[in-house]
Amino acid sequence: MATIVKRQSARTGRISYQAQILQFGKRLTRTFPRRAQAEDWVRRTQGAQALGLPVSTATGSVPTLAEALERYLTEVTPAKARNSQKERYMATALAKKPVAAMPLDRITSSHISELIRELEQNGLSGTRIRLYLALLSHVYTVAARDWHYGGLQNPVKLSRRPKPAPGRERRLKPGEQERLLSACDARLRPVVEFALETAMRQGEIAALRWEHIDLGRRVAHLPLTKNGLARDVPLSARAMGIIQALPQRADGPIFGTRNYSHAFAAACRRAGITDLRFHDLRHEATSRLFERGLSLPQVAAITGHRTWAMLARYTHPRAEELAQLLDSEGVCP
């Protein structure tokens, strides 16, 4: 049985909500500033009880995982400008799991393993699950180091981690580029063409502004990229022609504001192309740079990859192209 009582402080006038749950003759009580938080705690705690999991019994004890995630989102996530939205989504999803009602010091590697199995059953890839585990692990690190909950053992480090999903090797098949471009509308086509010419990420293209373009040097300056570093991307004559054909706005992104992923998926459906994502264009463009004879350091400077291992995941030269390259070098008889 659970109850939620609205209270108002006589001294400050602040409103709070006290949630109570009766468990084996003992009453669990916690107070929250918002009713939704109280209702969420009741739901998670009762879910944990139904599974036989231990729950926190004292307000001043080590916080529950849900409470730690909420504090993490308030104090830590805002500093991660590029990944904050993705992190908020993952933290919100984790806070809804029954294990989130448990205090941090009661969660074991067995609970983490059960969480992994649940995420796998929900269809998440090994790579995606590893991101969830990385977030959980950092919550424990911050709780021990910055919030001074001494003696916390990180259960994530003791549990198995699923293997990351194999890198995609999807490249454009003969005729697909022509069909894709024909299926793109007037706003999407230059975006796709520019992606194939520059190997830039979707977010980098979306954020590109005219003040980032040096027409004299033929360079696009990216002040903030996925790895947190700035990068200068050389622009081919083809890439220059694409952006110069667009109307120059006084302000705002060069290619306008749009959800490229949705528009791209719709274009693929119209073109009858399956299993192709916008990010695959980066794979295609990177592989083409190698096929054009550029060296590893030259390609890495264009794409922004910092190691060969990272770059290799985006590179899949076609065997027939390599055969022609061997002929051009005089290697084959």
C-alpha positions as CSV (number, residue, x, y, z in Angstrom):
1,M,0.0,0.0,0.0
2,A,1.3,3.4,-0.9
3,T,0.2,7.0,-0.1
4,I,1.5,10.4,-1.2
5,V,0.8,13.4,1.0
6,K,1.3,17.0,0.0
7,R,3.0,19.1,2.6
8,Q,3.9,22.8,2.9
9,S,6.7,24.1,5.1
10,A,5.5,26.5,7.7
11,R,8.9,28.3,7.7
12,T,9.6,28.6,3.9
13,G,6.2,27.9,2.4
14,R,7.8,25.3,0.0
15,I,5.6,22.5,-1.2
16,S,6.9,18.9,-1.0
17,Y,5.4,15.4,-1.4
18,Q,5.9,12.7,1.1
19,A,5.6,9.2,-0.3
20,Q,5.0,6.2,2.0
21,I,5.0,2.5,1.2
22,L,4.2,-0.2,3.7
23,Q,6.6,-3.1,3.4
24,F,6.4,-6.2,5.7
25,G,5.0,-4.1,8.6
26,K,7.6,-1.3,8.1
27,R,6.8,2.0,6.5
28,L,9.3,3.4,3.9
29,T,9.1,7.1,3.6
30,R,10.8,9.6,1.2
31,T,10.1,13.2,0.5
32,F,10.4,14.9,-3.0
33,P,10.0,18.4,-4.3
34,R,7.6,17.3,-7.1
35,R,4.7,14.9,-7.0
36,A,5.8,13.2,-10.2
37,Q,9.1,12.2,-8.5
38,A,7.2,10.8,-5.6
39,E,4.9,8.8,-7.9
40,D,7.9,7.5,-9.8
41,W,9.7,6.4,-6.6
42,V,6.6,4.5,-5.5
43,R,6.3,2.8,-8.9
44,R,10.0,1.8,-8.9
45,T,10.1,0.7,-5.3
46,Q,7.0,-1.4,-5.6
47,G,8.5,-2.9,-8.8
48,A,11.7,-3.8,-7.0
49,Q,9.7,-5.3,-4.1
50,A,7.8,-7.5,-6.5
51,L,11.1,-8.8,-7.8
52,G,12.5,-9.4,-4.3
53,L,15.2,-6.7,-4.7
54,P,16.3,-4.7,-1.7
55,V,15.3,-1.1,-1.5
56,S,16.6,1.9,0.4
57,T,15.0,2.3,3.9
58,A,16.5,5.5,5.2
59,T,16.4,9.0,3.8
60,G,20.0,9.9,4.8
61,S,21.6,6.8,3.4
62,V,23.4,6.2,0.2
63,P,21.1,7.4,-2.7
64,T,19.2,5.1,-4.9
65,L,20.4,4.7,-8.5
66,A,17.4,6.8,-9.6
67,E,18.4,9.6,-7.2
68,A,22.0,9.4,-8.3
69,L,21.0,9.6,-11.9
70,E,18.9,12.7,-11.3
71,R,21.7,14.4,-9.5
72,Y,24.1,13.4,-12.2
73,L,21.9,15.0,-14.9
74,T,21.7,18.2,-12.8
75,E,25.4,18.5,-12.0
76,V,27.4,16.6,-14.6
77,T,25.5,16.2,-17.8
78,P,25.2,20.0,-18.6
79,A,29.0,20.2,-19.1
80,K,28.8,17.7,-21.9
81,A,27.5,20.0,-24.6
82,R,27.6,17.5,-27.4
83,N,26.2,14.4,-25.7
84,S,23.9,15.9,-23.1
85,Q,20.7,15.0,-25.0
86,K,21.7,11.4,-25.6
87,E,22.8,11.1,-22.0
88,R,19.5,12.4,-20.7
89,Y,17.6,9.9,-22.8
90,M,19.7,7.0,-21.4
91,A,19.5,8.2,-17.8
92,T,15.7,8.6,-18.0
93,A,15.4,5.1,-19.4
94,L,17.6,3.6,-16.7
95,A,15.7,5.4,-13.9
96,K,12.6,3.5,-15.0
97,K,14.1,0.1,-14.4
98,P,13.3,-1.7,-11.1
99,V,17.0,-1.7,-10.2
100,A,16.9,2.1,-10.0
101,A,15.0,1.8,-6.7
102,M,18.0,0.2,-5.1
103,P,20.7,2.2,-3.2
104,L,24.0,2.3,-5.0
105,D,25.8,0.3,-2.4
106,R,23.3,-2.6,-2.7
107,I,23.6,-3.1,-6.5
108,T,25.8,-6.0,-7.4
109,S,27.2,-7.3,-10.7
110,S,24.4,-9.8,-10.8
111,H,21.9,-6.9,-10.9
112,I,23.9,-5.3,-13.7
113,S,23.9,-8.6,-15.6
114,E,20.2,-8.8,-15.3
115,L,19.9,-5.3,-16.6
116,I,22.1,-6.2,-19.6
117,R,19.8,-9.2,-20.4
118,E,16.8,-7.0,-20.2
119,L,18.3,-4.4,-22.6
120,E,19.3,-7.2,-25.0
121,Q,15.7,-8.5,-24.9
122,N,14.5,-5.0,-25.7
123,G,16.6,-5.2,-28.9
124,L,19.5,-2.9,-28.0
125,S,22.8,-3.6,-29.8
126,G,25.9,-4.5,-27.9
127,T,27.3,-1.1,-28.8
128,R,24.3,0.7,-27.4
129,I,24.3,-1.3,-24.2
130,R,27.9,-0.5,-23.6
131,L,27.0,3.2,-23.7
132,Y,24.4,2.6,-21.0
133,L,27.0,0.8,-18.9
134,A,29.6,3.5,-19.4
135,L,27.0,6.0,-18.0
136,L,26.3,3.8,-15.0
137,S,30.0,3.4,-14.4
138,H,30.6,7.1,-14.4
139,V,27.7,7.7,-12.0
140,Y,29.5,5.4,-9.5
141,T,32.8,7.2,-10.2
142,V,31.3,10.6,-9.6
143,A,29.4,9.4,-6.5
144,A,32.6,8.1,-4.9
145,R,34.9,10.9,-6.0
146,D,32.8,14.0,-6.0
147,W,29.8,13.2,-3.8
148,H,32.0,11.6,-1.1
149,Y,30.1,8.3,-0.8
150,G,33.2,6.4,0.3
151,G,33.5,2.6,0.0
152,L,31.3,2.3,-3.0
153,Q,32.2,-0.6,-5.2
154,N,31.5,-0.2,-8.9
155,P,29.4,-3.3,-10.0
156,V,29.7,-2.4,-13.7
157,K,33.4,-3.1,-13.6
158,L,32.7,-6.6,-12.3
159,S,30.1,-7.5,-14.9
160,R,30.5,-8.8,-18.5
161,R,30.1,-6.3,-21.2
162,P,28.4,-7.3,-24.5
163,K,30.6,-7.2,-27.6
164,P,30.2,-4.1,-29.7
165,A,28.2,-4.5,-32.8
166,P,30.4,-5.1,-35.9
167,G,31.0,-2.0,-38.0
168,R,28.8,-1.5,-40.9
169,E,30.2,-2.1,-44.4
170,R,27.4,-0.7,-46.4
171,R,28.5,1.1,-49.5
172,L,26.5,2.4,-52.4
173,K,25.9,-0.3,-55.1
174,P,26.0,0.4,-58.8
175,G,23.2,2.7,-59.8
176,E,22.1,3.5,-56.2
177,Q,23.6,7.0,-56.1
178,E,21.7,8.1,-59.2
179,R,18.5,6.6,-57.9
180,L,19.0,8.2,-54.5
181,L,19.8,11.7,-55.8
182,S,16.8,11.5,-58.2
183,A,14.5,10.7,-55.2
184,C,15.8,13.6,-53.1
185,D,13.9,16.8,-53.0
186,A,15.6,20.1,-53.8
187,R,16.6,20.7,-50.2
188,L,18.0,17.2,-49.5
189,R,19.9,16.6,-52.7
190,P,22.7,19.2,-52.0
191,V,23.1,17.8,-48.5
192,V,23.6,14.2,-49.8
193,E,26.0,15.4,-52.5
194,F,28.0,17.4,-50.1
195,A,28.2,14.5,-47.6
196,L,29.5,12.2,-50.4
197,E,32.1,14.8,-51.4
198,T,33.4,15.8,-48.0
199,A,32.9,12.7,-45.7
200,M,31.5,15.1,-43.1
201,R,29.1,13.9,-40.4
202,Q,25.4,14.7,-40.5
203,G,25.7,17.0,-37.5
204,E,28.7,18.8,-38.9
205,I,26.9,19.5,-42.2
206,A,23.8,20.7,-40.3
207,A,25.8,23.1,-38.2
208,L,27.8,24.5,-41.1
209,R,27.5,28.3,-41.5
210,W,28.8,30.7,-44.1
211,E,31.2,32.3,-41.6
212,H,32.8,28.8,-41.4
213,I,33.6,28.8,-45.1
214,D,36.9,30.3,-46.4
215,L,36.3,30.7,-50.1
216,G,39.8,31.7,-50.9
217,R,41.5,28.8,-49.2
218,R,38.6,26.4,-50.1
219,V,38.2,25.2,-46.5
220,A,35.3,24.6,-44.2
221,H,36.2,25.2,-40.6
222,L,34.4,23.0,-38.1
223,P,34.7,24.7,-34.6
224,L,33.3,21.7,-32.8
225,T,33.3,18.1,-33.8
226,K,32.3,14.8,-32.3
227,N,35.7,14.3,-30.6
228,G,35.6,17.8,-29.2
229,L,38.3,19.2,-31.5
230,A,38.1,21.7,-34.3
231,R,38.8,20.6,-37.8
232,D,39.4,22.2,-41.2
233,V,37.9,20.3,-44.1
234,P,39.4,20.9,-47.6
235,L,36.7,21.5,-50.2
236,S,37.0,20.0,-53.7
237,A,35.8,22.0,-56.7
238,R,32.7,19.8,-56.6
239,A,32.0,20.6,-52.9
240,M,32.6,24.3,-53.6
241,G,30.1,24.2,-56.5
242,I,27.5,22.6,-54.3
243,I,27.5,25.3,-51.6
244,Q,28.0,28.2,-54.0
245,A,24.8,27.2,-55.8
246,L,22.9,27.6,-52.5
247,P,21.4,31.0,-51.5
248,Q,23.7,32.8,-49.0
249,R,21.8,33.5,-45.8
250,A,22.8,36.4,-43.6
251,D,22.5,34.0,-40.6
252,G,21.7,30.4,-39.9
253,P,23.0,27.1,-41.3
254,I,24.1,26.9,-45.0
255,F,21.8,24.0,-45.7
256,G,18.9,25.2,-43.6
257,T,17.2,23.5,-40.7
258,R,15.9,20.0,-41.2
259,N,15.9,16.5,-39.9
260,Y,18.1,14.9,-42.5
261,S,17.6,11.4,-41.2
262,H,13.9,11.3,-41.7
263,A,14.1,13.0,-45.1
264,F,16.9,10.6,-46.2
265,A,14.9,7.6,-45.1
266,A,11.9,8.8,-47.1
267,A,14.2,9.3,-50.2
268,C,15.6,5.8,-49.9
269,R,12.0,4.4,-49.8
270,R,11.1,6.3,-52.9
271,A,14.3,5.1,-54.6
272,G,13.7,1.4,-53.6
273,I,17.0,1.4,-51.6
274,T,17.1,-0.7,-48.5
275,D,19.5,-0.8,-45.5
276,L,21.1,2.5,-46.2
277,R,21.5,5.2,-43.5
278,F,22.7,8.8,-43.8
279,H,25.9,7.9,-41.8
280,D,26.7,5.3,-44.5
281,L,27.5,8.3,-46.8
282,R,30.5,9.0,-44.6
283,H,31.7,5.5,-45.0
284,E,31.2,5.8,-48.8
285,A,33.0,9.1,-49.0
286,T,35.9,7.9,-46.8
287,S,36.4,4.8,-48.9
288,R,36.4,6.9,-52.1
289,L,39.2,9.1,-50.7
290,F,41.4,6.1,-50.4
291,E,40.4,4.8,-53.8
292,R,41.4,8.2,-55.3
293,G,44.9,7.5,-54.0
294,L,45.1,9.7,-50.8
295,S,47.3,8.5,-48.0
296,L,46.2,7.5,-44.5
297,P,47.4,10.8,-43.0
298,Q,45.7,12.8,-45.7
299,V,42.4,11.0,-45.3
300,A,42.5,11.2,-41.5
301,A,43.1,15.0,-41.8
302,I,39.9,15.3,-43.9
303,T,37.7,13.0,-41.8
304,G,39.0,13.9,-38.4
305,H,39.7,10.3,-37.3
306,R,42.5,10.2,-34.7
307,T,43.7,6.6,-35.1
308,W,43.9,4.0,-37.9
309,A,41.6,1.7,-35.9
310,M,38.9,4.3,-35.8
311,L,39.4,5.1,-39.5
312,A,39.4,1.5,-40.5
313,R,35.8,1.1,-39.3
314,Y,34.7,3.7,-41.9
315,T,36.8,2.4,-44.8
316,H,35.9,-0.4,-47.2
317,P,37.7,-0.1,-50.5
318,R,36.2,-2.1,-53.3
319,A,38.4,-5.0,-54.6
320,E,37.9,-3.9,-58.2
321,E,39.0,-0.4,-57.4
322,L,42.2,-1.7,-55.8
323,A,42.9,-3.9,-58.8
324,Q,42.7,-0.9,-61.1
325,L,45.0,1.0,-58.7
326,L,47.5,-1.8,-58.8
327,D,47.4,-1.7,-62.6
328,S,48.0,2.1,-62.6
329,E,51.1,1.6,-60.4
330,G,52.5,-1.0,-62.7
331,V,52.4,-3.7,-60.1
332,C,50.3,-6.2,-62.1
333,P,51.8,-7.7,-65.3
